[in-house]
Amino acid sequence: MDVLQVLFSLWTGNRCTTGQHESIKKLTAEEQHEIRAYCENNERQAFDVGFKTAVQLWNQLDNTGGIMK
């Protein structure tokens, strides 16, 4: 398992959207599966982009000597 997957699992496990579960329960099983897959895919992409951007910024700062000094 890669580091991003571990961090993503921690991130998704520590948040909750109020009312989301009740709304999803009202959908058919197929619709529930589709919406969960769609949301998970979008959240994963957003997390990856955000994390990779943070790493790039960290590396830029580190290269200029601005982090550890």
PDB file of N, H, CA, C and O in Angstrom:
ATOM      1  N   MET A   1       0.857  -1.183   0.000  1.00  0.00           N
ATOM      2  CA  MET A   1       0.000   0.000   0.000  1.00  0.00           C
ATOM      3  C   MET A   1       0.898   1.241   0.000  1.00  0.00           C
ATOM      4  O   MET A   1       1.822   1.343   0.807  1.00  0.00           O
ATOM      5  N   ASP A   2       0.625   2.173  -0.900  1.00  0.00           N
ATOM      6  H   ASP A   2      -0.125   2.090  -1.556  1.00  0.00           H
ATOM      7  CA  ASP A   2       1.451   3.373  -0.970  1.00  0.00           C
ATOM      8  C   ASP A   2       1.078   4.372   0.122  1.00  0.00           C
ATOM      9  O   ASP A   2       0.014   4.276   0.734  1.00  0.00           O
ATOM     10  N   VAL A   3       1.958   5.315   0.350  1.00  0.00           N
ATOM     11  H   VAL A   3       2.822   5.392  -0.147  1.00  0.00           H
ATOM     12  CA  VAL A   3       1.775   6.306   1.410  1.00  0.00           C
ATOM     13  C   VAL A   3       0.506   7.118   1.187  1.00  0.00           C
ATOM     14  O   VAL A   3      -0.228   7.391   2.136  1.00  0.00           O
ATOM     15  N   LEU A   4       0.242   7.505  -0.051  1.00  0.00           N
ATOM     16  H   LEU A   4       0.839   7.284  -0.822  1.00  0.00           H
ATOM     17  CA  LEU A   4      -0.963   8.284  -0.330  1.00  0.00           C
ATOM     18  C   LEU A   4      -2.226   7.512   0.034  1.00  0.00           C
ATOM     19  O   LEU A   4      -3.183   8.096   0.541  1.00  0.00           O
ATOM     20  N   GLN A   5      -2.236   6.211  -0.220  1.00  0.00           N
ATOM     21  H   GLN A   5      -1.458   5.737  -0.632  1.00  0.00           H
ATOM     22  CA  GLN A   5      -3.413   5.403   0.119  1.00  0.00           C
ATOM     23  C   GLN A   5      -3.621   5.356   1.628  1.00  0.00           C
ATOM     24  O   GLN A   5      -4.754   5.452   2.101  1.00  0.00           O
ATOM     25  N   VAL A   6      -2.541   5.209   2.385  1.00  0.00           N
ATOM     26  H   VAL A   6      -1.621   5.131   2.001  1.00  0.00           H
ATOM     27  CA  VAL A   6      -2.643   5.188   3.846  1.00  0.00           C
ATOM     28  C   VAL A   6      -3.168   6.522   4.360  1.00  0.00           C
ATOM     29  O   VAL A   6      -4.085   6.555   5.181  1.00  0.00           O
ATOM     30  N   LEU A   7      -2.596   7.615   3.882  1.00  0.00           N
ATOM     31  H   LEU A   7      -1.852   7.588   3.215  1.00  0.00           H
ATOM     32  CA  LEU A   7      -3.039   8.936   4.320  1.00  0.00           C
ATOM     33  C   LEU A   7      -4.484   9.206   3.907  1.00  0.00           C
ATOM     34  O   LEU A   7      -5.252   9.793   4.669  1.00  0.00           O
ATOM     35  N   PHE A   8      -4.848   8.780   2.711  1.00  0.00           N
ATOM     36  H   PHE A   8      -4.224   8.303   2.092  1.00  0.00           H
ATOM     37  CA  PHE A   8      -6.225   8.965   2.251  1.00  0.00           C
ATOM     38  C   PHE A   8      -7.197   8.190   3.139  1.00  0.00           C
ATOM     39  O   PHE A   8      -8.267   8.696   3.478  1.00  0.00           O
ATOM     40  N   SER A   9      -6.832   6.976   3.512  1.00  0.00           N
ATOM     41  H   SER A   9      -5.963   6.565   3.236  1.00  0.00           H
ATOM     42  CA  SER A   9      -7.687   6.180   4.393  1.00  0.00           C
ATOM     43  C   SER A   9      -7.874   6.858   5.738  1.00  0.00           C
ATOM     44  O   SER A   9      -8.981   6.888   6.276  1.00  0.00           O
ATOM     45  N   LEU A  10      -6.797   7.402   6.281  1.00  0.00           N
ATOM     46  H   LEU A  10      -5.898   7.378   5.844  1.00  0.00           H
ATOM     47  CA  LEU A  10      -6.901   8.129   7.548  1.00  0.00           C
ATOM     48  C   LEU A  10      -7.792   9.352   7.395  1.00  0.00           C
ATOM     49  O   LEU A  10      -8.622   9.631   8.260  1.00  0.00           O
ATOM     50  N   TRP A  11      -7.622  10.079   6.297  1.00  0.00           N
ATOM     51  H   TRP A  11      -6.948   9.852   5.595  1.00  0.00           H
ATOM     52  CA  TRP A  11      -8.394  11.299   6.058  1.00  0.00           C
ATOM     53  C   TRP A  11      -9.881  10.989   5.927  1.00  0.00           C
ATOM     54  O   TRP A  11     -10.710  11.663   6.538  1.00  0.00           O
ATOM     55  N   THR A  12     -10.225   9.974   5.134  1.00  0.00           N
ATOM     56  H   THR A  12      -9.552   9.427   4.638  1.00  0.00           H
ATOM     57  CA  THR A  12     -11.639   9.655   4.948  1.00  0.00           C
ATOM     58  C   THR A  12     -12.247   9.036   6.194  1.00  0.00           C
ATOM     59  O   THR A  12     -13.454   9.156   6.409  1.00  0.00           O
ATOM     60  N   GLY A  13     -11.453   8.383   7.013  1.00  0.00           N
ATOM     61  H   GLY A  13     -10.473   8.286   6.839  1.00  0.00           H
ATOM     62  CA  GLY A  13     -11.965   7.770   8.231  1.00  0.00           C
ATOM     63  C   GLY A  13     -12.239   8.759   9.339  1.00  0.00           C
ATOM     64  O   GLY A  13     -12.929   8.429  10.304  1.00  0.00           O
ATOM     65  N   ASN A  14     -11.712   9.968   9.222  1.00  0.00           N
ATOM     66  H   ASN A  14     -11.151  10.236   8.439  1.00  0.00           H
ATOM     67  CA  ASN A  14     -11.839  10.966  10.280  1.00  0.00           C
ATOM     68  C   ASN A  14     -12.790  12.095   9.940  1.00  0.00           C
ATOM     69  O   ASN A  14     -12.721  13.158  10.556  1.00  0.00           O
ATOM     70  N   ARG A  15     -13.664  11.897   8.989  1.00  0.00           N
ATOM     71  H   ARG A  15     -13.720  11.033   8.489  1.00  0.00           H
ATOM     72  CA  ARG A  15     -14.605  12.956   8.660  1.00  0.00           C
ATOM     73  C   ARG A  15     -15.997  12.366   8.484  1.00  0.00           C
ATOM     74  O   ARG A  15     -16.150  11.173   8.222  1.00  0.00           O
ATOM     75  N   CYS A  16     -16.976  13.190   8.626  1.00  0.00           N
ATOM     76  H   CYS A  16     -16.851  14.159   8.839  1.00  0.00           H
ATOM     77  CA  CYS A  16     -18.368  12.740   8.504  1.00  0.00           C
ATOM     78  C   CYS A  16     -19.195  13.893   7.956  1.00  0.00           C
ATOM     79  O   CYS A  16     -19.074  15.029   8.415  1.00  0.00           O
ATOM     80  N   THR A  17     -20.030  13.598   6.981  1.00  0.00           N
ATOM     81  H   THR A  17     -20.129  12.676   6.608  1.00  0.00           H
ATOM     82  CA  THR A  17     -20.912  14.605   6.414  1.00  0.00           C
ATOM     83  C   THR A  17     -22.313  14.391   6.976  1.00  0.00           C
ATOM     84  O   THR A  17     -22.926  13.349   6.746  1.00  0.00           O
ATOM     85  N   THR A  18     -22.811  15.362   7.701  1.00  0.00           N
ATOM     86  H   THR A  18     -22.313  16.209   7.887  1.00  0.00           H
ATOM     87  CA  THR A  18     -24.121  15.259   8.329  1.00  0.00           C
ATOM     88  C   THR A  18     -25.218  15.110   7.282  1.00  0.00           C
ATOM     89  O   THR A  18     -25.287  15.880   6.324  1.00  0.00           O
ATOM     90  N   GLY A  19     -26.068  14.116   7.477  1.00  0.00           N
ATOM     91  H   GLY A  19     -26.012  13.490   8.255  1.00  0.00           H
ATOM     92  CA  GLY A  19     -27.203  13.915   6.588  1.00  0.00           C
ATOM     93  C   GLY A  19     -26.911  13.124   5.331  1.00  0.00           C
ATOM     94  O   GLY A  19     -27.838  12.697   4.644  1.00  0.00           O
ATOM     95  N   GLN A  20     -25.658  12.924   5.019  1.00  0.00           N
ATOM     96  H   GLN A  20     -24.904  13.271   5.578  1.00  0.00           H
ATOM     97  CA  GLN A  20     -25.306  12.237   3.779  1.00  0.00           C
ATOM     98  C   GLN A  20     -25.778  10.781   3.796  1.00  0.00           C
ATOM     99  O   GLN A  20     -26.333  10.297   2.810  1.00  0.00           O
ATOM    100  N   HIS A  21     -25.560  10.094   4.900  1.00  0.00           N
ATOM    101  H   HIS A  21     -25.109  10.487   5.701  1.00  0.00           H
ATOM    102  CA  HIS A  21     -25.928   8.680   4.967  1.00  0.00           C
ATOM    103  C   HIS A  21     -27.437   8.483   4.822  1.00  0.00           C
ATOM    104  O   HIS A  21     -27.875   7.541   4.162  1.00  0.00           O
ATOM    105  N   GLU A  22     -28.228   9.355   5.427  1.00  0.00           N
ATOM    106  H   GLU A  22     -27.872  10.121   5.964  1.00  0.00           H
ATOM    107  CA  GLU A  22     -29.681   9.247   5.328  1.00  0.00           C
ATOM    108  C   GLU A  22     -30.155   9.479   3.899  1.00  0.00           C
ATOM    109  O   GLU A  22     -31.057   8.792   3.420  1.00  0.00           O
ATOM    110  N   SER A  23     -29.552  10.435   3.230  1.00  0.00           N
ATOM    111  H   SER A  23     -28.819  10.993   3.619  1.00  0.00           H
ATOM    112  CA  SER A  23     -29.926  10.727   1.837  1.00  0.00           C
ATOM    113  C   SER A  23     -29.581   9.559   0.923  1.00  0.00           C
ATOM    114  O   SER A  23     -30.351   9.214   0.026  1.00  0.00           O
ATOM    115  N   ILE A  24     -28.433   8.962   1.151  1.00  0.00           N
ATOM    116  H   ILE A  24     -27.807   9.243   1.879  1.00  0.00           H
ATOM    117  CA  ILE A  24     -28.001   7.845   0.309  1.00  0.00           C
ATOM    118  C   ILE A  24     -28.879   6.619   0.539  1.00  0.00           C
ATOM    119  O   ILE A  24     -29.152   5.869  -0.398  1.00  0.00           O
ATOM    120  N   LYS A  25     -29.322   6.409   1.772  1.00  0.00           N
ATOM    121  H   LYS A  25     -29.101   7.018   2.534  1.00  0.00           H
ATOM    122  CA  LYS A  25     -30.175   5.256   2.077  1.00  0.00           C
ATOM    123  C   LYS A  25     -31.487   5.285   1.300  1.00  0.00           C
ATOM    124  O   LYS A  25     -32.091   4.236   1.079  1.00  0.00           O
ATOM    125  N   LYS A  26     -31.935   6.459   0.885  1.00  0.00           N
ATOM    126  H   LYS A  26     -31.443   7.312   1.065  1.00  0.00           H
ATOM    127  CA  LYS A  26     -33.195   6.598   0.153  1.00  0.00           C
ATOM    128  C   LYS A  26     -33.066   6.186  -1.313  1.00  0.00           C
ATOM    129  O   LYS A  26     -34.074   6.020  -1.999  1.00  0.00           O
ATOM    130  N   LEU A  27     -31.852   6.024  -1.790  1.00  0.00           N
ATOM    131  H   LEU A  27     -31.033   6.159  -1.233  1.00  0.00           H
ATOM    132  CA  LEU A  27     -31.614   5.651  -3.184  1.00  0.00           C
ATOM    133  C   LEU A  27     -31.686   4.138  -3.354  1.00  0.00           C
ATOM    134  O   LEU A  27     -31.632   3.389  -2.378  1.00  0.00           O
ATOM    135  N   THR A  28     -31.809   3.697  -4.606  1.00  0.00           N
ATOM    136  H   THR A  28     -31.853   4.305  -5.398  1.00  0.00           H
ATOM    137  CA  THR A  28     -31.762   2.259  -4.885  1.00  0.00           C
ATOM    138  C   THR A  28     -30.340   1.762  -4.659  1.00  0.00           C
ATOM    139  O   THR A  28     -29.406   2.560  -4.577  1.00  0.00           O
ATOM    140  N   ALA A  29     -30.177   0.454  -4.560  1.00  0.00           N
ATOM    141  H   ALA A  29     -30.936  -0.194  -4.627  1.00  0.00           H
ATOM    142  CA  ALA A  29     -28.852  -0.129  -4.325  1.00  0.00           C
ATOM    143  C   ALA A  29     -27.870   0.258  -5.431  1.00  0.00           C
ATOM    144  O   ALA A  29     -26.706   0.557  -5.164  1.00  0.00           O
ATOM    145  N   GLU A  30     -28.345   0.250  -6.658  1.00  0.00           N
ATOM    146  H   GLU A  30     -29.291   0.008  -6.875  1.00  0.00           H
ATOM    147  CA  GLU A  30     -27.482   0.608  -7.789  1.00  0.00           C
ATOM    148  C   GLU A  30     -27.078   2.082  -7.715  1.00  0.00           C
ATOM    149  O   GLU A  30     -25.918   2.426  -7.943  1.00  0.00           O
ATOM    150  N   GLU A  31     -28.036   2.940  -7.398  1.00  0.00           N
ATOM    151  H   GLU A  31     -28.978   2.660  -7.213  1.00  0.00           H
ATOM    152  CA  GLU A  31     -27.737   4.373  -7.267  1.00  0.00           C
ATOM    153  C   GLU A  31     -26.772   4.628  -6.110  1.00  0.00           C
ATOM    154  O   GLU A  31     -25.879   5.469  -6.216  1.00  0.00           O
ATOM    155  N   GLN A  32     -26.952   3.903  -5.012  1.00  0.00           N
ATOM    156  H   GLN A  32     -27.678   3.220  -4.926  1.00  0.00           H
ATOM    157  CA  GLN A  32     -26.055   4.045  -3.869  1.00  0.00           C
ATOM    158  C   GLN A  32     -24.627   3.696  -4.266  1.00  0.00           C
ATOM    159  O   GLN A  32     -23.682   4.409  -3.926  1.00  0.00           O
ATOM    160  N   HIS A  33     -24.485   2.594  -4.986  1.00  0.00           N
ATOM    161  H   HIS A  33     -25.252   2.016  -5.262  1.00  0.00           H
ATOM    162  CA  HIS A  33     -23.155   2.170  -5.430  1.00  0.00           C
ATOM    163  C   HIS A  33     -22.531   3.214  -6.358  1.00  0.00           C
ATOM    164  O   HIS A  33     -21.358   3.559  -6.212  1.00  0.00           O
ATOM    165  N   GLU A  34     -23.313   3.711  -7.302  1.00  0.00           N
ATOM    166  H   GLU A  34     -24.266   3.431  -7.420  1.00  0.00           H
ATOM    167  CA  GLU A  34     -22.807   4.699  -8.258  1.00  0.00           C
ATOM    168  C   GLU A  34     -22.382   5.992  -7.567  1.00  0.00           C
ATOM    169  O   GLU A  34     -21.317   6.531  -7.868  1.00  0.00           O
ATOM    170  N   ILE A  35     -23.203   6.492  -6.646  1.00  0.00           N
ATOM    171  H   ILE A  35     -24.068   6.054  -6.402  1.00  0.00           H
ATOM    172  CA  ILE A  35     -22.878   7.763  -5.998  1.00  0.00           C
ATOM    173  C   ILE A  35     -21.665   7.616  -5.090  1.00  0.00           C
ATOM    174  O   ILE A  35     -20.831   8.518  -5.015  1.00  0.00           O
ATOM    175  N   ARG A  36     -21.565   6.498  -4.410  1.00  0.00           N
ATOM    176  H   ARG A  36     -22.243   5.765  -4.471  1.00  0.00           H
ATOM    177  CA  ARG A  36     -20.397   6.282  -3.540  1.00  0.00           C
ATOM    178  C   ARG A  36     -19.117   6.160  -4.357  1.00  0.00           C
ATOM    179  O   ARG A  36     -18.086   6.719  -3.984  1.00  0.00           O
ATOM    180  N   ALA A  37     -19.177   5.433  -5.464  1.00  0.00           N
ATOM    181  H   ALA A  37     -20.014   4.978  -5.767  1.00  0.00           H
ATOM    182  CA  ALA A  37     -18.002   5.284  -6.325  1.00  0.00           C
ATOM    183  C   ALA A  37     -17.598   6.633  -6.915  1.00  0.00           C
ATOM    184  O   ALA A  37     -16.412   6.961  -6.964  1.00  0.00           O
ATOM    185  N   TYR A  38     -18.580   7.412  -7.362  1.00  0.00           N
ATOM    186  H   TYR A  38     -19.543   7.145  -7.322  1.00  0.00           H
ATOM    187  CA  TYR A  38     -18.310   8.733  -7.935  1.00  0.00           C
ATOM    188  C   TYR A  38     -17.664   9.655  -6.897  1.00  0.00           C
ATOM    189  O   TYR A  38     -16.658  10.308  -7.176  1.00  0.00           O
ATOM    190  N   CYS A  39     -18.247   9.699  -5.710  1.00  0.00           N
ATOM    191  H   CYS A  39     -19.064   9.169  -5.484  1.00  0.00           H
ATOM    192  CA  CYS A  39     -17.720  10.574  -4.651  1.00  0.00           C
ATOM    193  C   CYS A  39     -16.330  10.134  -4.208  1.00  0.00           C
ATOM    194  O   CYS A  39     -15.443  10.965  -4.012  1.00  0.00           O
ATOM    195  N   GLU A  40     -16.145   8.827  -4.052  1.00  0.00           N
ATOM    196  H   GLU A  40     -16.866   8.153  -4.212  1.00  0.00           H
ATOM    197  CA  GLU A  40     -14.840   8.326  -3.624  1.00  0.00           C
ATOM    198  C   GLU A  40     -13.762   8.660  -4.645  1.00  0.00           C
ATOM    199  O   GLU A  40     -12.652   9.048  -4.279  1.00  0.00           O
ATOM    200  N   ASN A  41     -14.088   8.510  -5.928  1.00  0.00           N
ATOM    201  H   ASN A  41     -14.990   8.196  -6.226  1.00  0.00           H
ATOM    202  CA  ASN A  41     -13.131   8.823  -6.984  1.00  0.00           C
ATOM    203  C   ASN A  41     -12.763  10.309  -6.969  1.00  0.00           C
ATOM    204  O   ASN A  41     -11.586  10.659  -7.051  1.00  0.00           O
ATOM    205  N   ASN A  42     -13.762  11.174  -6.866  1.00  0.00           N
ATOM    206  H   ASN A  42     -14.718  10.889  -6.799  1.00  0.00           H
ATOM    207  CA  ASN A  42     -13.494  12.614  -6.832  1.00  0.00           C
ATOM    208  C   ASN A  42     -12.715  13.019  -5.590  1.00  0.00           C
ATOM    209  O   ASN A  42     -11.802  13.840  -5.671  1.00  0.00           O
ATOM    210  N   GLU A  43     -13.066  12.451  -4.442  1.00  0.00           N
ATOM    211  H   GLU A  43     -13.808  11.783  -4.376  1.00  0.00           H
ATOM    212  CA  GLU A  43     -12.350  12.772  -3.212  1.00  0.00           C
ATOM    213  C   GLU A  43     -10.907  12.300  -3.278  1.00  0.00           C
ATOM    214  O   GLU A  43     -10.002  12.998  -2.821  1.00  0.00           O
ATOM    215  N   ARG A  44     -10.689  11.125  -3.842  1.00  0.00           N
ATOM    216  H   ARG A  44     -11.425  10.558  -4.213  1.00  0.00           H
ATOM    217  CA  ARG A  44      -9.330  10.593  -3.958  1.00  0.00           C
ATOM    218  C   ARG A  44      -8.487  11.494  -4.861  1.00  0.00           C
ATOM    219  O   ARG A  44      -7.338  11.800  -4.542  1.00  0.00           O
ATOM    220  N   GLN A  45      -9.054  11.913  -5.976  1.00  0.00           N
ATOM    221  H   GLN A  45      -9.987  11.665  -6.236  1.00  0.00           H
ATOM    222  CA  GLN A  45      -8.323  12.793  -6.883  1.00  0.00           C
ATOM    223  C   GLN A  45      -7.993  14.119  -6.215  1.00  0.00           C
ATOM    224  O   GLN A  45      -6.874  14.617  -6.341  1.00  0.00           O
ATOM    225  N   ALA A  46      -8.951  14.692  -5.511  1.00  0.00           N
ATOM    226  H   ALA A  46      -9.860  14.288  -5.408  1.00  0.00           H
ATOM    227  CA  ALA A  46      -8.720  15.967  -4.825  1.00  0.00           C
ATOM    228  C   ALA A  46      -7.663  15.816  -3.743  1.00  0.00           C
ATOM    229  O   ALA A  46      -6.807  16.686  -3.588  1.00  0.00           O
ATOM    230  N   PHE A  47      -7.714  14.727  -2.996  1.00  0.00           N
ATOM    231  H   PHE A  47      -8.410  14.020  -3.121  1.00  0.00           H
ATOM    232  CA  PHE A  47      -6.720  14.483  -1.957  1.00  0.00           C
ATOM    233  C   PHE A  47      -5.334  14.342  -2.567  1.00  0.00           C
ATOM    234  O   PHE A  47      -4.379  14.951  -2.084  1.00  0.00           O
ATOM    235  N   ASP A  48      -5.214  13.544  -3.623  1.00  0.00           N
ATOM    236  H   ASP A  48      -5.989  13.049  -4.015  1.00  0.00           H
ATOM    237  CA  ASP A  48      -3.920  13.344  -4.279  1.00  0.00           C
ATOM    238  C   ASP A  48      -3.335  14.661  -4.770  1.00  0.00           C
ATOM    239  O   ASP A  48      -2.153  14.935  -4.561  1.00  0.00           O
ATOM    240  N   VAL A  49      -4.156  15.472  -5.422  1.00  0.00           N
ATOM    241  H   VAL A  49      -5.116  15.249  -5.592  1.00  0.00           H
ATOM    242  CA  VAL A  49      -3.687  16.763  -5.937  1.00  0.00           C
ATOM    243  C   VAL A  49      -3.232  17.657  -4.788  1.00  0.00           C
ATOM    244  O   VAL A  49      -2.163  18.265  -4.856  1.00  0.00           O
ATOM    245  N   GLY A  50      -4.034  17.737  -3.744  1.00  0.00           N
ATOM    246  H   GLY A  50      -4.902  17.243  -3.688  1.00  0.00           H
ATOM    247  CA  GLY A  50      -3.674  18.574  -2.597  1.00  0.00           C
ATOM    248  C   GLY A  50      -2.411  18.106  -1.919  1.00  0.00           C
ATOM    249  O   GLY A  50      -1.554  18.920  -1.574  1.00  0.00           O
ATOM    250  N   PHE A  51      -2.281  16.807  -1.721  1.00  0.00           N
ATOM    251  H   PHE A  51      -2.977  16.146  -2.001  1.00  0.00           H
ATOM    252  CA  PHE A  51      -1.100  16.279  -1.043  1.00  0.00           C
ATOM    253  C   PHE A  51       0.150  16.462  -1.897  1.00  0.00           C
ATOM    254  O   PHE A  51       1.195  16.867  -1.389  1.00  0.00           O
ATOM    255  N   LYS A  52       0.049  16.171  -3.173  1.00  0.00           N
ATOM    256  H   LYS A  52      -0.800  15.842  -3.586  1.00  0.00           H
ATOM    257  CA  LYS A  52       1.207  16.325  -4.059  1.00  0.00           C
ATOM    258  C   LYS A  52       1.618  17.791  -4.171  1.00  0.00           C
ATOM    259  O   LYS A  52       2.808  18.094  -4.260  1.00  0.00           O
ATOM    260  N   THR A  53       0.652  18.693  -4.165  1.00  0.00           N
ATOM    261  H   THR A  53      -0.314  18.447  -4.092  1.00  0.00           H
ATOM    262  CA  THR A  53       0.963  20.124  -4.184  1.00  0.00           C
ATOM    263  C   THR A  53       1.695  20.526  -2.916  1.00  0.00           C
ATOM    264  O   THR A  53       2.659  21.291  -2.969  1.00  0.00           O
ATOM    265  N   ALA A  54       1.246  20.018  -1.782  1.00  0.00           N
ATOM    266  H   ALA A  54       0.464  19.397  -1.739  1.00  0.00           H
ATOM    267  CA  ALA A  54       1.915  20.314  -0.512  1.00  0.00           C
ATOM    268  C   ALA A  54       3.348  19.789  -0.519  1.00  0.00           C
ATOM    269  O   ALA A  54       4.254  20.463  -0.027  1.00  0.00           O
ATOM    270  N   VAL A  55       3.561  18.607  -1.064  1.00  0.00           N
ATOM    271  H   VAL A  55       2.825  18.060  -1.464  1.00  0.00           H
ATOM    272  CA  VAL A  55       4.911  18.042  -1.141  1.00  0.00           C
ATOM    273  C   VAL A  55       5.791  18.892  -2.052  1.00  0.00           C
ATOM    274  O   VAL A  55       6.955  19.140  -1.735  1.00  0.00           O
ATOM    275  N   GLN A  56       5.248  19.335  -3.170  1.00  0.00           N
ATOM    276  H   GLN A  56       4.303  19.134  -3.427  1.00  0.00           H
ATOM    277  CA  GLN A  56       6.021  20.186  -4.079  1.00  0.00           C
ATOM    278  C   GLN A  56       6.409  21.497  -3.406  1.00  0.00           C
ATOM    279  O   GLN A  56       7.542  21.958  -3.545  1.00  0.00           O
ATOM    280  N   LEU A  57       5.474  22.097  -2.679  1.00  0.00           N
ATOM    281  H   LEU A  57       4.553  21.722  -2.566  1.00  0.00           H
ATOM    282  CA  LEU A  57       5.781  23.336  -1.959  1.00  0.00           C
ATOM    283  C   LEU A  57       6.846  23.099  -0.896  1.00  0.00           C
ATOM    284  O   LEU A  57       7.756  23.910  -0.722  1.00  0.00           O
ATOM    285  N   TRP A  58       6.725  21.984  -0.188  1.00  0.00           N
ATOM    286  H   TRP A  58       5.986  21.325  -0.329  1.00  0.00           H
ATOM    287  CA  TRP A  58       7.721  21.629   0.829  1.00  0.00           C
ATOM    288  C   TRP A  58       9.100  21.505   0.178  1.00  0.00           C
ATOM    289  O   TRP A  58      10.080  22.044   0.692  1.00  0.00           O
ATOM    290  N   ASN A  59       9.176  20.799  -0.946  1.00  0.00           N
ATOM    291  H   ASN A  59       8.379  20.361  -1.364  1.00  0.00           H
ATOM    292  CA  ASN A  59      10.452  20.618  -1.635  1.00  0.00           C
ATOM    293  C   ASN A  59      11.025  21.949  -2.111  1.00  0.00           C
ATOM    294  O   ASN A  59      12.233  22.165  -2.021  1.00  0.00           O
ATOM    295  N   GLN A  60      10.180  22.839  -2.613  1.00  0.00           N
ATOM    296  H   GLN A  60       9.198  22.664  -2.686  1.00  0.00           H
ATOM    297  CA  GLN A  60      10.656  24.150  -3.050  1.00  0.00           C
ATOM    298  C   GLN A  60      11.225  24.937  -1.877  1.00  0.00           C
ATOM    299  O   GLN A  60      12.286  25.552  -1.987  1.00  0.00           O
ATOM    300  N   LEU A  61      10.518  24.915  -0.761  1.00  0.00           N
ATOM    301  H   LEU A  61       9.656  24.415  -0.672  1.00  0.00           H
ATOM    302  CA  LEU A  61      11.021  25.613   0.424  1.00  0.00           C
ATOM    303  C   LEU A  61      12.309  24.986   0.926  1.00  0.00           C
ATOM    304  O   LEU A  61      13.237  25.691   1.322  1.00  0.00           O
ATOM    305  N   ASP A  62      12.365  23.664   0.910  1.00  0.00           N
ATOM    306  H   ASP A  62      11.611  23.091   0.588  1.00  0.00           H
ATOM    307  CA  ASP A  62      13.555  22.961   1.374  1.00  0.00           C
ATOM    308  C   ASP A  62      14.753  23.285   0.485  1.00  0.00           C
ATOM    309  O   ASP A  62      15.870  23.443   0.979  1.00  0.00           O
ATOM    310  N   ASN A  63      14.525  23.386  -0.824  1.00  0.00           N
ATOM    311  H   ASN A  63      13.618  23.258  -1.225  1.00  0.00           H
ATOM    312  CA  ASN A  63      15.607  23.706  -1.756  1.00  0.00           C
ATOM    313  C   ASN A  63      16.150  25.114  -1.551  1.00  0.00           C
ATOM    314  O   ASN A  63      17.312  25.384  -1.855  1.00  0.00           O
ATOM    315  N   THR A  64      15.321  26.005  -1.040  1.00  0.00           N
ATOM    316  H   THR A  64      14.377  25.786  -0.793  1.00  0.00           H
ATOM    317  CA  THR A  64      15.786  27.367  -0.782  1.00  0.00           C
ATOM    318  C   THR A  64      16.327  27.519   0.633  1.00  0.00           C
ATOM    319  O   THR A  64      16.775  28.596   1.027  1.00  0.00           O
ATOM    320  N   GLY A  65      16.278  26.426   1.392  1.00  0.00           N
ATOM    321  H   GLY A  65      15.914  25.552   1.072  1.00  0.00           H
ATOM    322  CA  GLY A  65      16.789  26.473   2.755  1.00  0.00           C
ATOM    323  C   GLY A  65      15.831  27.114   3.730  1.00  0.00           C
ATOM    324  O   GLY A  65      16.244  27.536   4.810  1.00  0.00           O
ATOM    325  N   GLY A  66      14.565  27.197   3.380  1.00  0.00           N
ATOM    326  H   GLY A  66      14.229  26.854   2.502  1.00  0.00           H
ATOM    327  CA  GLY A  66      13.611  27.906   4.212  1.00  0.00           C
ATOM    328  C   GLY A  66      12.870  27.076   5.235  1.00  0.00           C
ATOM    329  O   GLY A  66      12.088  27.630   6.007  1.00  0.00           O
ATOM    330  N   ILE A  67      13.080  25.768   5.277  1.00  0.00           N
ATOM    331  H   ILE A  67      13.715  25.317   4.649  1.00  0.00           H
ATOM    332  CA  ILE A  67      12.304  24.945   6.201  1.00  0.00           C
ATOM    333  C   ILE A  67      13.082  24.616   7.464  1.00  0.00           C
ATOM    334  O   ILE A  67      12.588  24.841   8.569  1.00  0.00           O
ATOM    335  N   MET A  68      14.251  24.104   7.323  1.00  0.00           N
ATOM    336  H   MET A  68      14.652  23.921   6.426  1.00  0.00           H
ATOM    337  CA  MET A  68      14.978  23.580   8.474  1.00  0.00           C
ATOM    338  C   MET A  68      15.934  24.584   9.107  1.00  0.00           C
ATOM    339  O   MET A  68      16.673  24.229  10.026  1.00  0.00           O
ATOM    340  N   LYS A  69      15.936  25.802   8.646  1.00  0.00           N
ATOM    341  H   LYS A  69      15.336  26.091   7.900  1.00  0.00           H
ATOM    342  CA  LYS A  69      16.874  26.784   9.213  1.00  0.00           C
ATOM    343  C   LYS A  69      16.165  27.754  10.095  1.00  0.00           C
ATOM    344  O   LYS A  69      16.794  28.651  10.657  1.00  0.00           O
TER     345      LYS A  69
END
